[in-house]
Amino acid sequence: MIHTHTQQNGLRVVLEPVSTVRSVTIGIWILTGSRNETPNTNGISHFLEHMLFKGTSNHTAKEIAESFDSIGGQLNAFTSKEYTCLYAKVLDDYAEYALELLTEMFFESVFPEEELEREKKVVKEEIKMYDDMPDGLVHDLLQEAAFGNHALGRPIIGTEEQINAFTKQDLQDHMNTFYTPENVVVSVAGNVEESFVQKIETYFDRFTHSSHPFQYTKPVFQRETLAQEKKTEQAHLCLGYEGLAIHDAKIPSLLVVNSVLGRGMSSRLFQEIRERKGLAYATFSYHASYLETGMLVIYAGTTKNQLEDVKETIQQTTADLIQHGLTDKEFTNSKTQLKGNVMLGLESTNAKMSRNARNELLLRKHKTMDDMIKEIDQISYADVQAIIEKTFSDKPAEATITSASS
């Protein structure tokens, strides 16, 4: 059972006890990501996430790492378009120890100048690493093609020039603006009692930063076509169709369609592009949801001279979906697959902690497993056909990365 609690300062806590495991995963989630940045501060949410590991008033960066390694725990963080997460997974005996260290990193990081300059080099190497991975870079290019100059169109990691410009004061200003109680959710899942909520309240009772409401603007879906040339052996293609916002009740219907289209080896794209025509090794589709919008993405990697064949095959596949819809077998199997994904995807404490945090942070509501299964069972064929026509009737945004030497 999921327990929710809101402290007097506005901080929200979500706790899901799981008595059948010996682990506990604790996450501190902040409603800020590249979506909350300007062109001049693009990348600061991700850089700040890195700097939370680089020393507090009580521990050096090395001591923080040793603290978790010494108990066999895992400490990590990530930044997305709309949120940042700092989390740890430990044995249940060390749950409060992990909570204490996480809150110390959250409240007492000091951003030493020497660490700041050193970590700039690390993040710039990370940028170079992504730049050498065209199969990932093409997804960032698609975001720009779909969302243009809107913040959702900019990369999470930023650019080398922007990273070089960040100061300690910039990091502190970003924290003061967005790391406020109303923007934070602490999510816990694992072998802990409900009383663990009181321990969280004790550690976070000093959290009194003033709220600075952020004015979100809904992006206009651009449907642009962008191309880059790089030194690469393959051509990489991404097509993006306007999808659904995270709160949209039609998302389960779209996920059923996505299962048939490009999720798994039996999907239409995999069978047509790889198995029947041999045009690509990797091809798949997925749906990404944001607060006011979303995007269904199709990816394929192929040789440059087969790029048009792949694109034509994708267009034929989506056109056939519009004209003929799903077969009865596809409709039934995809709903069963979706239910299996929901259940199997929540077996670990990491997954439970993440799901509960996102639901609280972005939706402020929680569904039981039975609710989710019922929701999938109630999807009708008419629901699916309507979402197919809504999604694929308009021109997609398009991004390609091809070889400069071909």
N, C-alpha and C positions, 0 to 999 in steps of 0.2 A: 504493500500500500504506500502511495506517495503522500508525504506530509509537506505542507507548505506553511510558511510563517513569514510575516513581515515585521521587521523590527521598528521601533519608534522612530529611528532615523531614516526609514524608508528602504533599507536593505531587505531584499527578499532571499529567503532560504528554502531550498527544496531538498528533502531527504527521503531516500527510498531504502529502508532496511532490507537486507538480503541475508537471511540467517544460514543459508546453505553454502556460503563461501567463506574464505578466510581473508579476503582482500577488502580494502576500502579505497574508493577513488574520490578525491575531493577536487573540485574545480571552482575557480573564481572567474566568472564571466562578466565582461564589461561591454556595454552596448556602444562600442566605437570600433571602427575599422577604416579602411580607405574611403568608405562612403562619407565619412565625417571630415575629410581633409580638403584643403584648397589645392590648387595647382602648386603653390609654393611649399605646402607642408605634406605633399603626397609622399607616403612612405614612413611617416613619423609614427604611426600606430605600430607598425611592424618593428621599427627600430627601437621604440620604447619597450616592446615585448622582450627584445634581446637584452636590453639594459637592466631589466628586472633581475637578471641572473648575475649581475656584475658587482655585487657587494652591497651590504646594508651597514647600518650603524654598529652592528654586532658581529657580522661575519663577512669575510672576503669571498670573492667569487669561488675560489678553490674550496673554501670551507663549506659553502652552500652545496657544492657538488659532492663533497665527501660526506656531508650529513645524510644525504639520501642513499649514496652508494653503500654506506656502512650498515644500513638496515635492509639492504636488498630492495630498495624502493625505486620508483621511476618518477622523474621530474621533467616536465616538458611544458611547452606553450605553443600557441599558434595564433595567427591573425587572419581574418577573412575580410570580405568586403564590408560586413556590418557588425562584427564583434571580434573581441580578443579574449583568449582563454589562457589562464595559468593553472596547471593542474598537477596532481601527484597521485600515484597509486602505490599503496603500501600494505603490509600485513596489518590486520585489524589491531594488533597490539600497539602499533605505532600511529594510530589515527590522529590522536591529539598532538603528537610530536610533529606530524606532517602539517596539520592545521596551523600550529604555531609558526613553523618555518615559512609556510606560504603567506601568512598574514604579515610576517616580518618583511618578506620580499615586497609585498604589496604596499605596506605603509612606510617602510624605513629604508628603501633603496636610496643610495646617496649619489649615484651617477659620478663616480670618480673621473676626473678629467683624463687620466691615463687610460682608464678602461674605455671611456667614450671614444677616444681616438683609435684605440686598438679595435674596438668593435665596428667602427666605421670601415676598417679594412676587411673585416670578416663579412659584413653585409655586402660590400662591393664585390667580394669574391662570390658570394651567393648570387648576386645579380649576373655576374659573368657565367656562373654555372647554369643558370636558367637560360641565358642567352645562347648557350651551347646545346640547348635541348629544344629543337624546333617543334617537336610534337607537343611540348607544353606551351611554348611561346605563342603558337598559333591560337591558343585559347584566349590569351591576353589580347591579341590582335583582333579577335572576334568581339571581345567586350568593347573595344574602341569602335568597331564597325557598327555595333548594335546601339551603343549608348553615347557615342560621340564625345563631346566636351563635358558631359555629366560626370560626376565623381565615380559612378559605376563603370565608366569607360576607361578609368586609369588603373594602372597595375598596383597591386597591394604593396609590392616591395619598393616602389619608387625608382628613382634614377640615381646614378653615382653623383651627379651634381647636387641633387637635393640632399643626399646623405651627407656629403661633405659640409653642407651649410648648417646642419643641425647643431644646436648648442645645448648645454645643460639646462639653460633657462627655457628653451623651446620644449624640452621634455617635461619640465615641471609645469609649464603653462598648459600643455596638452592634458596632463594628469588632472590639474585643477579644474579644467573645463569639463572633461568627460568622465573621469574616475570619481563619480559622485554616487551616494547611496542609492538614489532612484535608478541609476544606470547599471547597477551591479546585482548579480545573482550568485549566491554560493550554492553549489549543487553537490550533494554527497550521495553515494550509493555504495552499499556493501554491508559488512557485518558490524553494524553499529546500532545502538538503541535510539529511540526517538529523542531521548534526553540529550543526545549529541547536539541538538539545536541550541540548547542553553550554552554549551561550550562555544559555539560559533558566535552567539550573541555577546558573550564575554570578550572575545577577541576583536569583535567589530564595533563595540560600543563607542570607541573613539572616532568612528567614521562620521564626520559632521560637515563635510564639504558642501557648499551651497550648490544647488542645481542650476545648470545653464541649459535650458531647453534648446534642443537643436531643431532647426526648421528644415525638415525633409522636403525635397522637391521630387515629384515623380518624373522620371526621365521619359523622353519621347523616343520610341523605338525607331532607329534611324534607317535600318536596312541598307547600309552602305556596303561597298565592296572594297576591301583593302588587300594589298599584296606586298610581300617583301621577298627579297632575294638574299639567300645566305649560302654559305658553304655547307651543303647537306646532300646526302645520297638520295633522299626521298623528297617527294612533294607532299606537303601536309595541308589538308583541307578541312575547314570547319564551316558549317552552315548553322545559322542561329535563327530560330523562329520565335516570335513573341510568345512567351509563356504566361504563367499565372503567378500572382503574388502569394506569399507564404500563407496568408489567411484564407485563400480562395477555397470554397467548398468543393470545387470541381477538380482539385489536384488528384484525388484518387483515380478519377476517370482518365486523366492525362497520364498517370503512371501505368495504368493498364495498357494504354496505347504505346507508351515508351517500351514496355516489356516486349511487345510484339515487334516493334520497329527495330530496336537496336540493343536490347539488353540480353546478353547470353548467346550461346552458340546456335540456338534454334531460331533466333530473330531473323526477320526478313533481310535486313541489311547484311548480316553475317553470311547468310545462306546465298544471297545473290552476288554480293561483291567478292567474298572470299571463296566460298565453296563452289559456286556454279561458274563464275567467271575468272577466278584466280587473280583479281586485280589488286588485292591488298592483303597484308598479313593482319593488320589491326583496323577494325572499324566498329564503332559503337555509338550509342546515343545516351543522353542523360538530360534530366531537367533540373535547373537551378532556380530556386525561388528567393526573392528579396522582399522587402517590406511592401513595396507598391508595384512590383513587376516581377517578371521571370523570363527564362529563356530555355527552350528546348534545343539542345545542341547535338549535331551529328558530326562525327569526326571520321576521317579515313586518311591513312598514309599509303602513298603509292609512288610509282615512278612518274616523272614529269610528263612523259609522252602518253600516260594512261589517265592523266588527271581529268580530262574531259569525259572519258568513258565512265569514270567513277561518279562524276557529277551527274551525268545523264542517268546512270543507274539509280542514284538517290532520288532524282526528280521523278523517274518512273515509279519508284517504290512509293513515294508520298502521293503521287497522282492516283495510283491504284488504291491506296487507302481511302482517298476521298471518294473515288468512284464506287468501290465495292465494299469498303469497310473491313471488319475483321470476320474471319470464318467463325463458325460456332465453336470449333475446337480451339482456335486462338483465344477467343473470348473467355472460354472456361479455363483454359490452361493459364492464361495470364493472370486471372484473378487468384487462382490457386498459388501461382508463383509469388504474387504480391503478398499474400497472407504468409507464405513461408518466409519471405524476406523480412517481413515485420517481426515475426516471432524469433527467427534465428539471429536477427540483427540486434536483439536485446538480451543476449545471453551473458555478456560480460558486464562487470561493474563500470568499465569505461563507457560502454555504449549507453547504459542506463543513465549514468551521470550526465552524458552529453545530451541525450534526448530530452531529459527533464529540464536541463538548463536552457536549451533552445526554446522549448515550449513556454517556459516561464518568462524568459527574456523578451521573446518576440510575439508570443501569442497570449500570454497570461492565462493559459488554461491547459489542462492535462486530460488526456483520454486514457481510459483503461484499455488493456489488450482486447477485451470483449467489444468495447466501443469501436475499435479500429477494424476488427474482423467483421463486425456488423456493417460498418460503413462500406467495406469492400464488397460484401455480399449483396448490398442494396444497389450497387452500380448496375444500370440497365444498358442494354445494347444501344438504345437511343441516346443515353448520356455520352457513350463512347463515340458514336457517330457525330454528335454535335461538337465534341471537343476536337475531333479530327478535322472537321471543316473549319472550325475557328482557328486552329493552329496552322494548317498547311495551305490555306487558300491565298495567303499573302506571300509576297516575295521575301525570302530570308536575307538576313545580313550574311556576308561572306568574307572569309579570311583565308588566304593561302600563303604558304611559305615554300618557295621553290629554290632549286639550286642556281647559284649565280654563274656556275661554270657550264651548265647544260645548254 
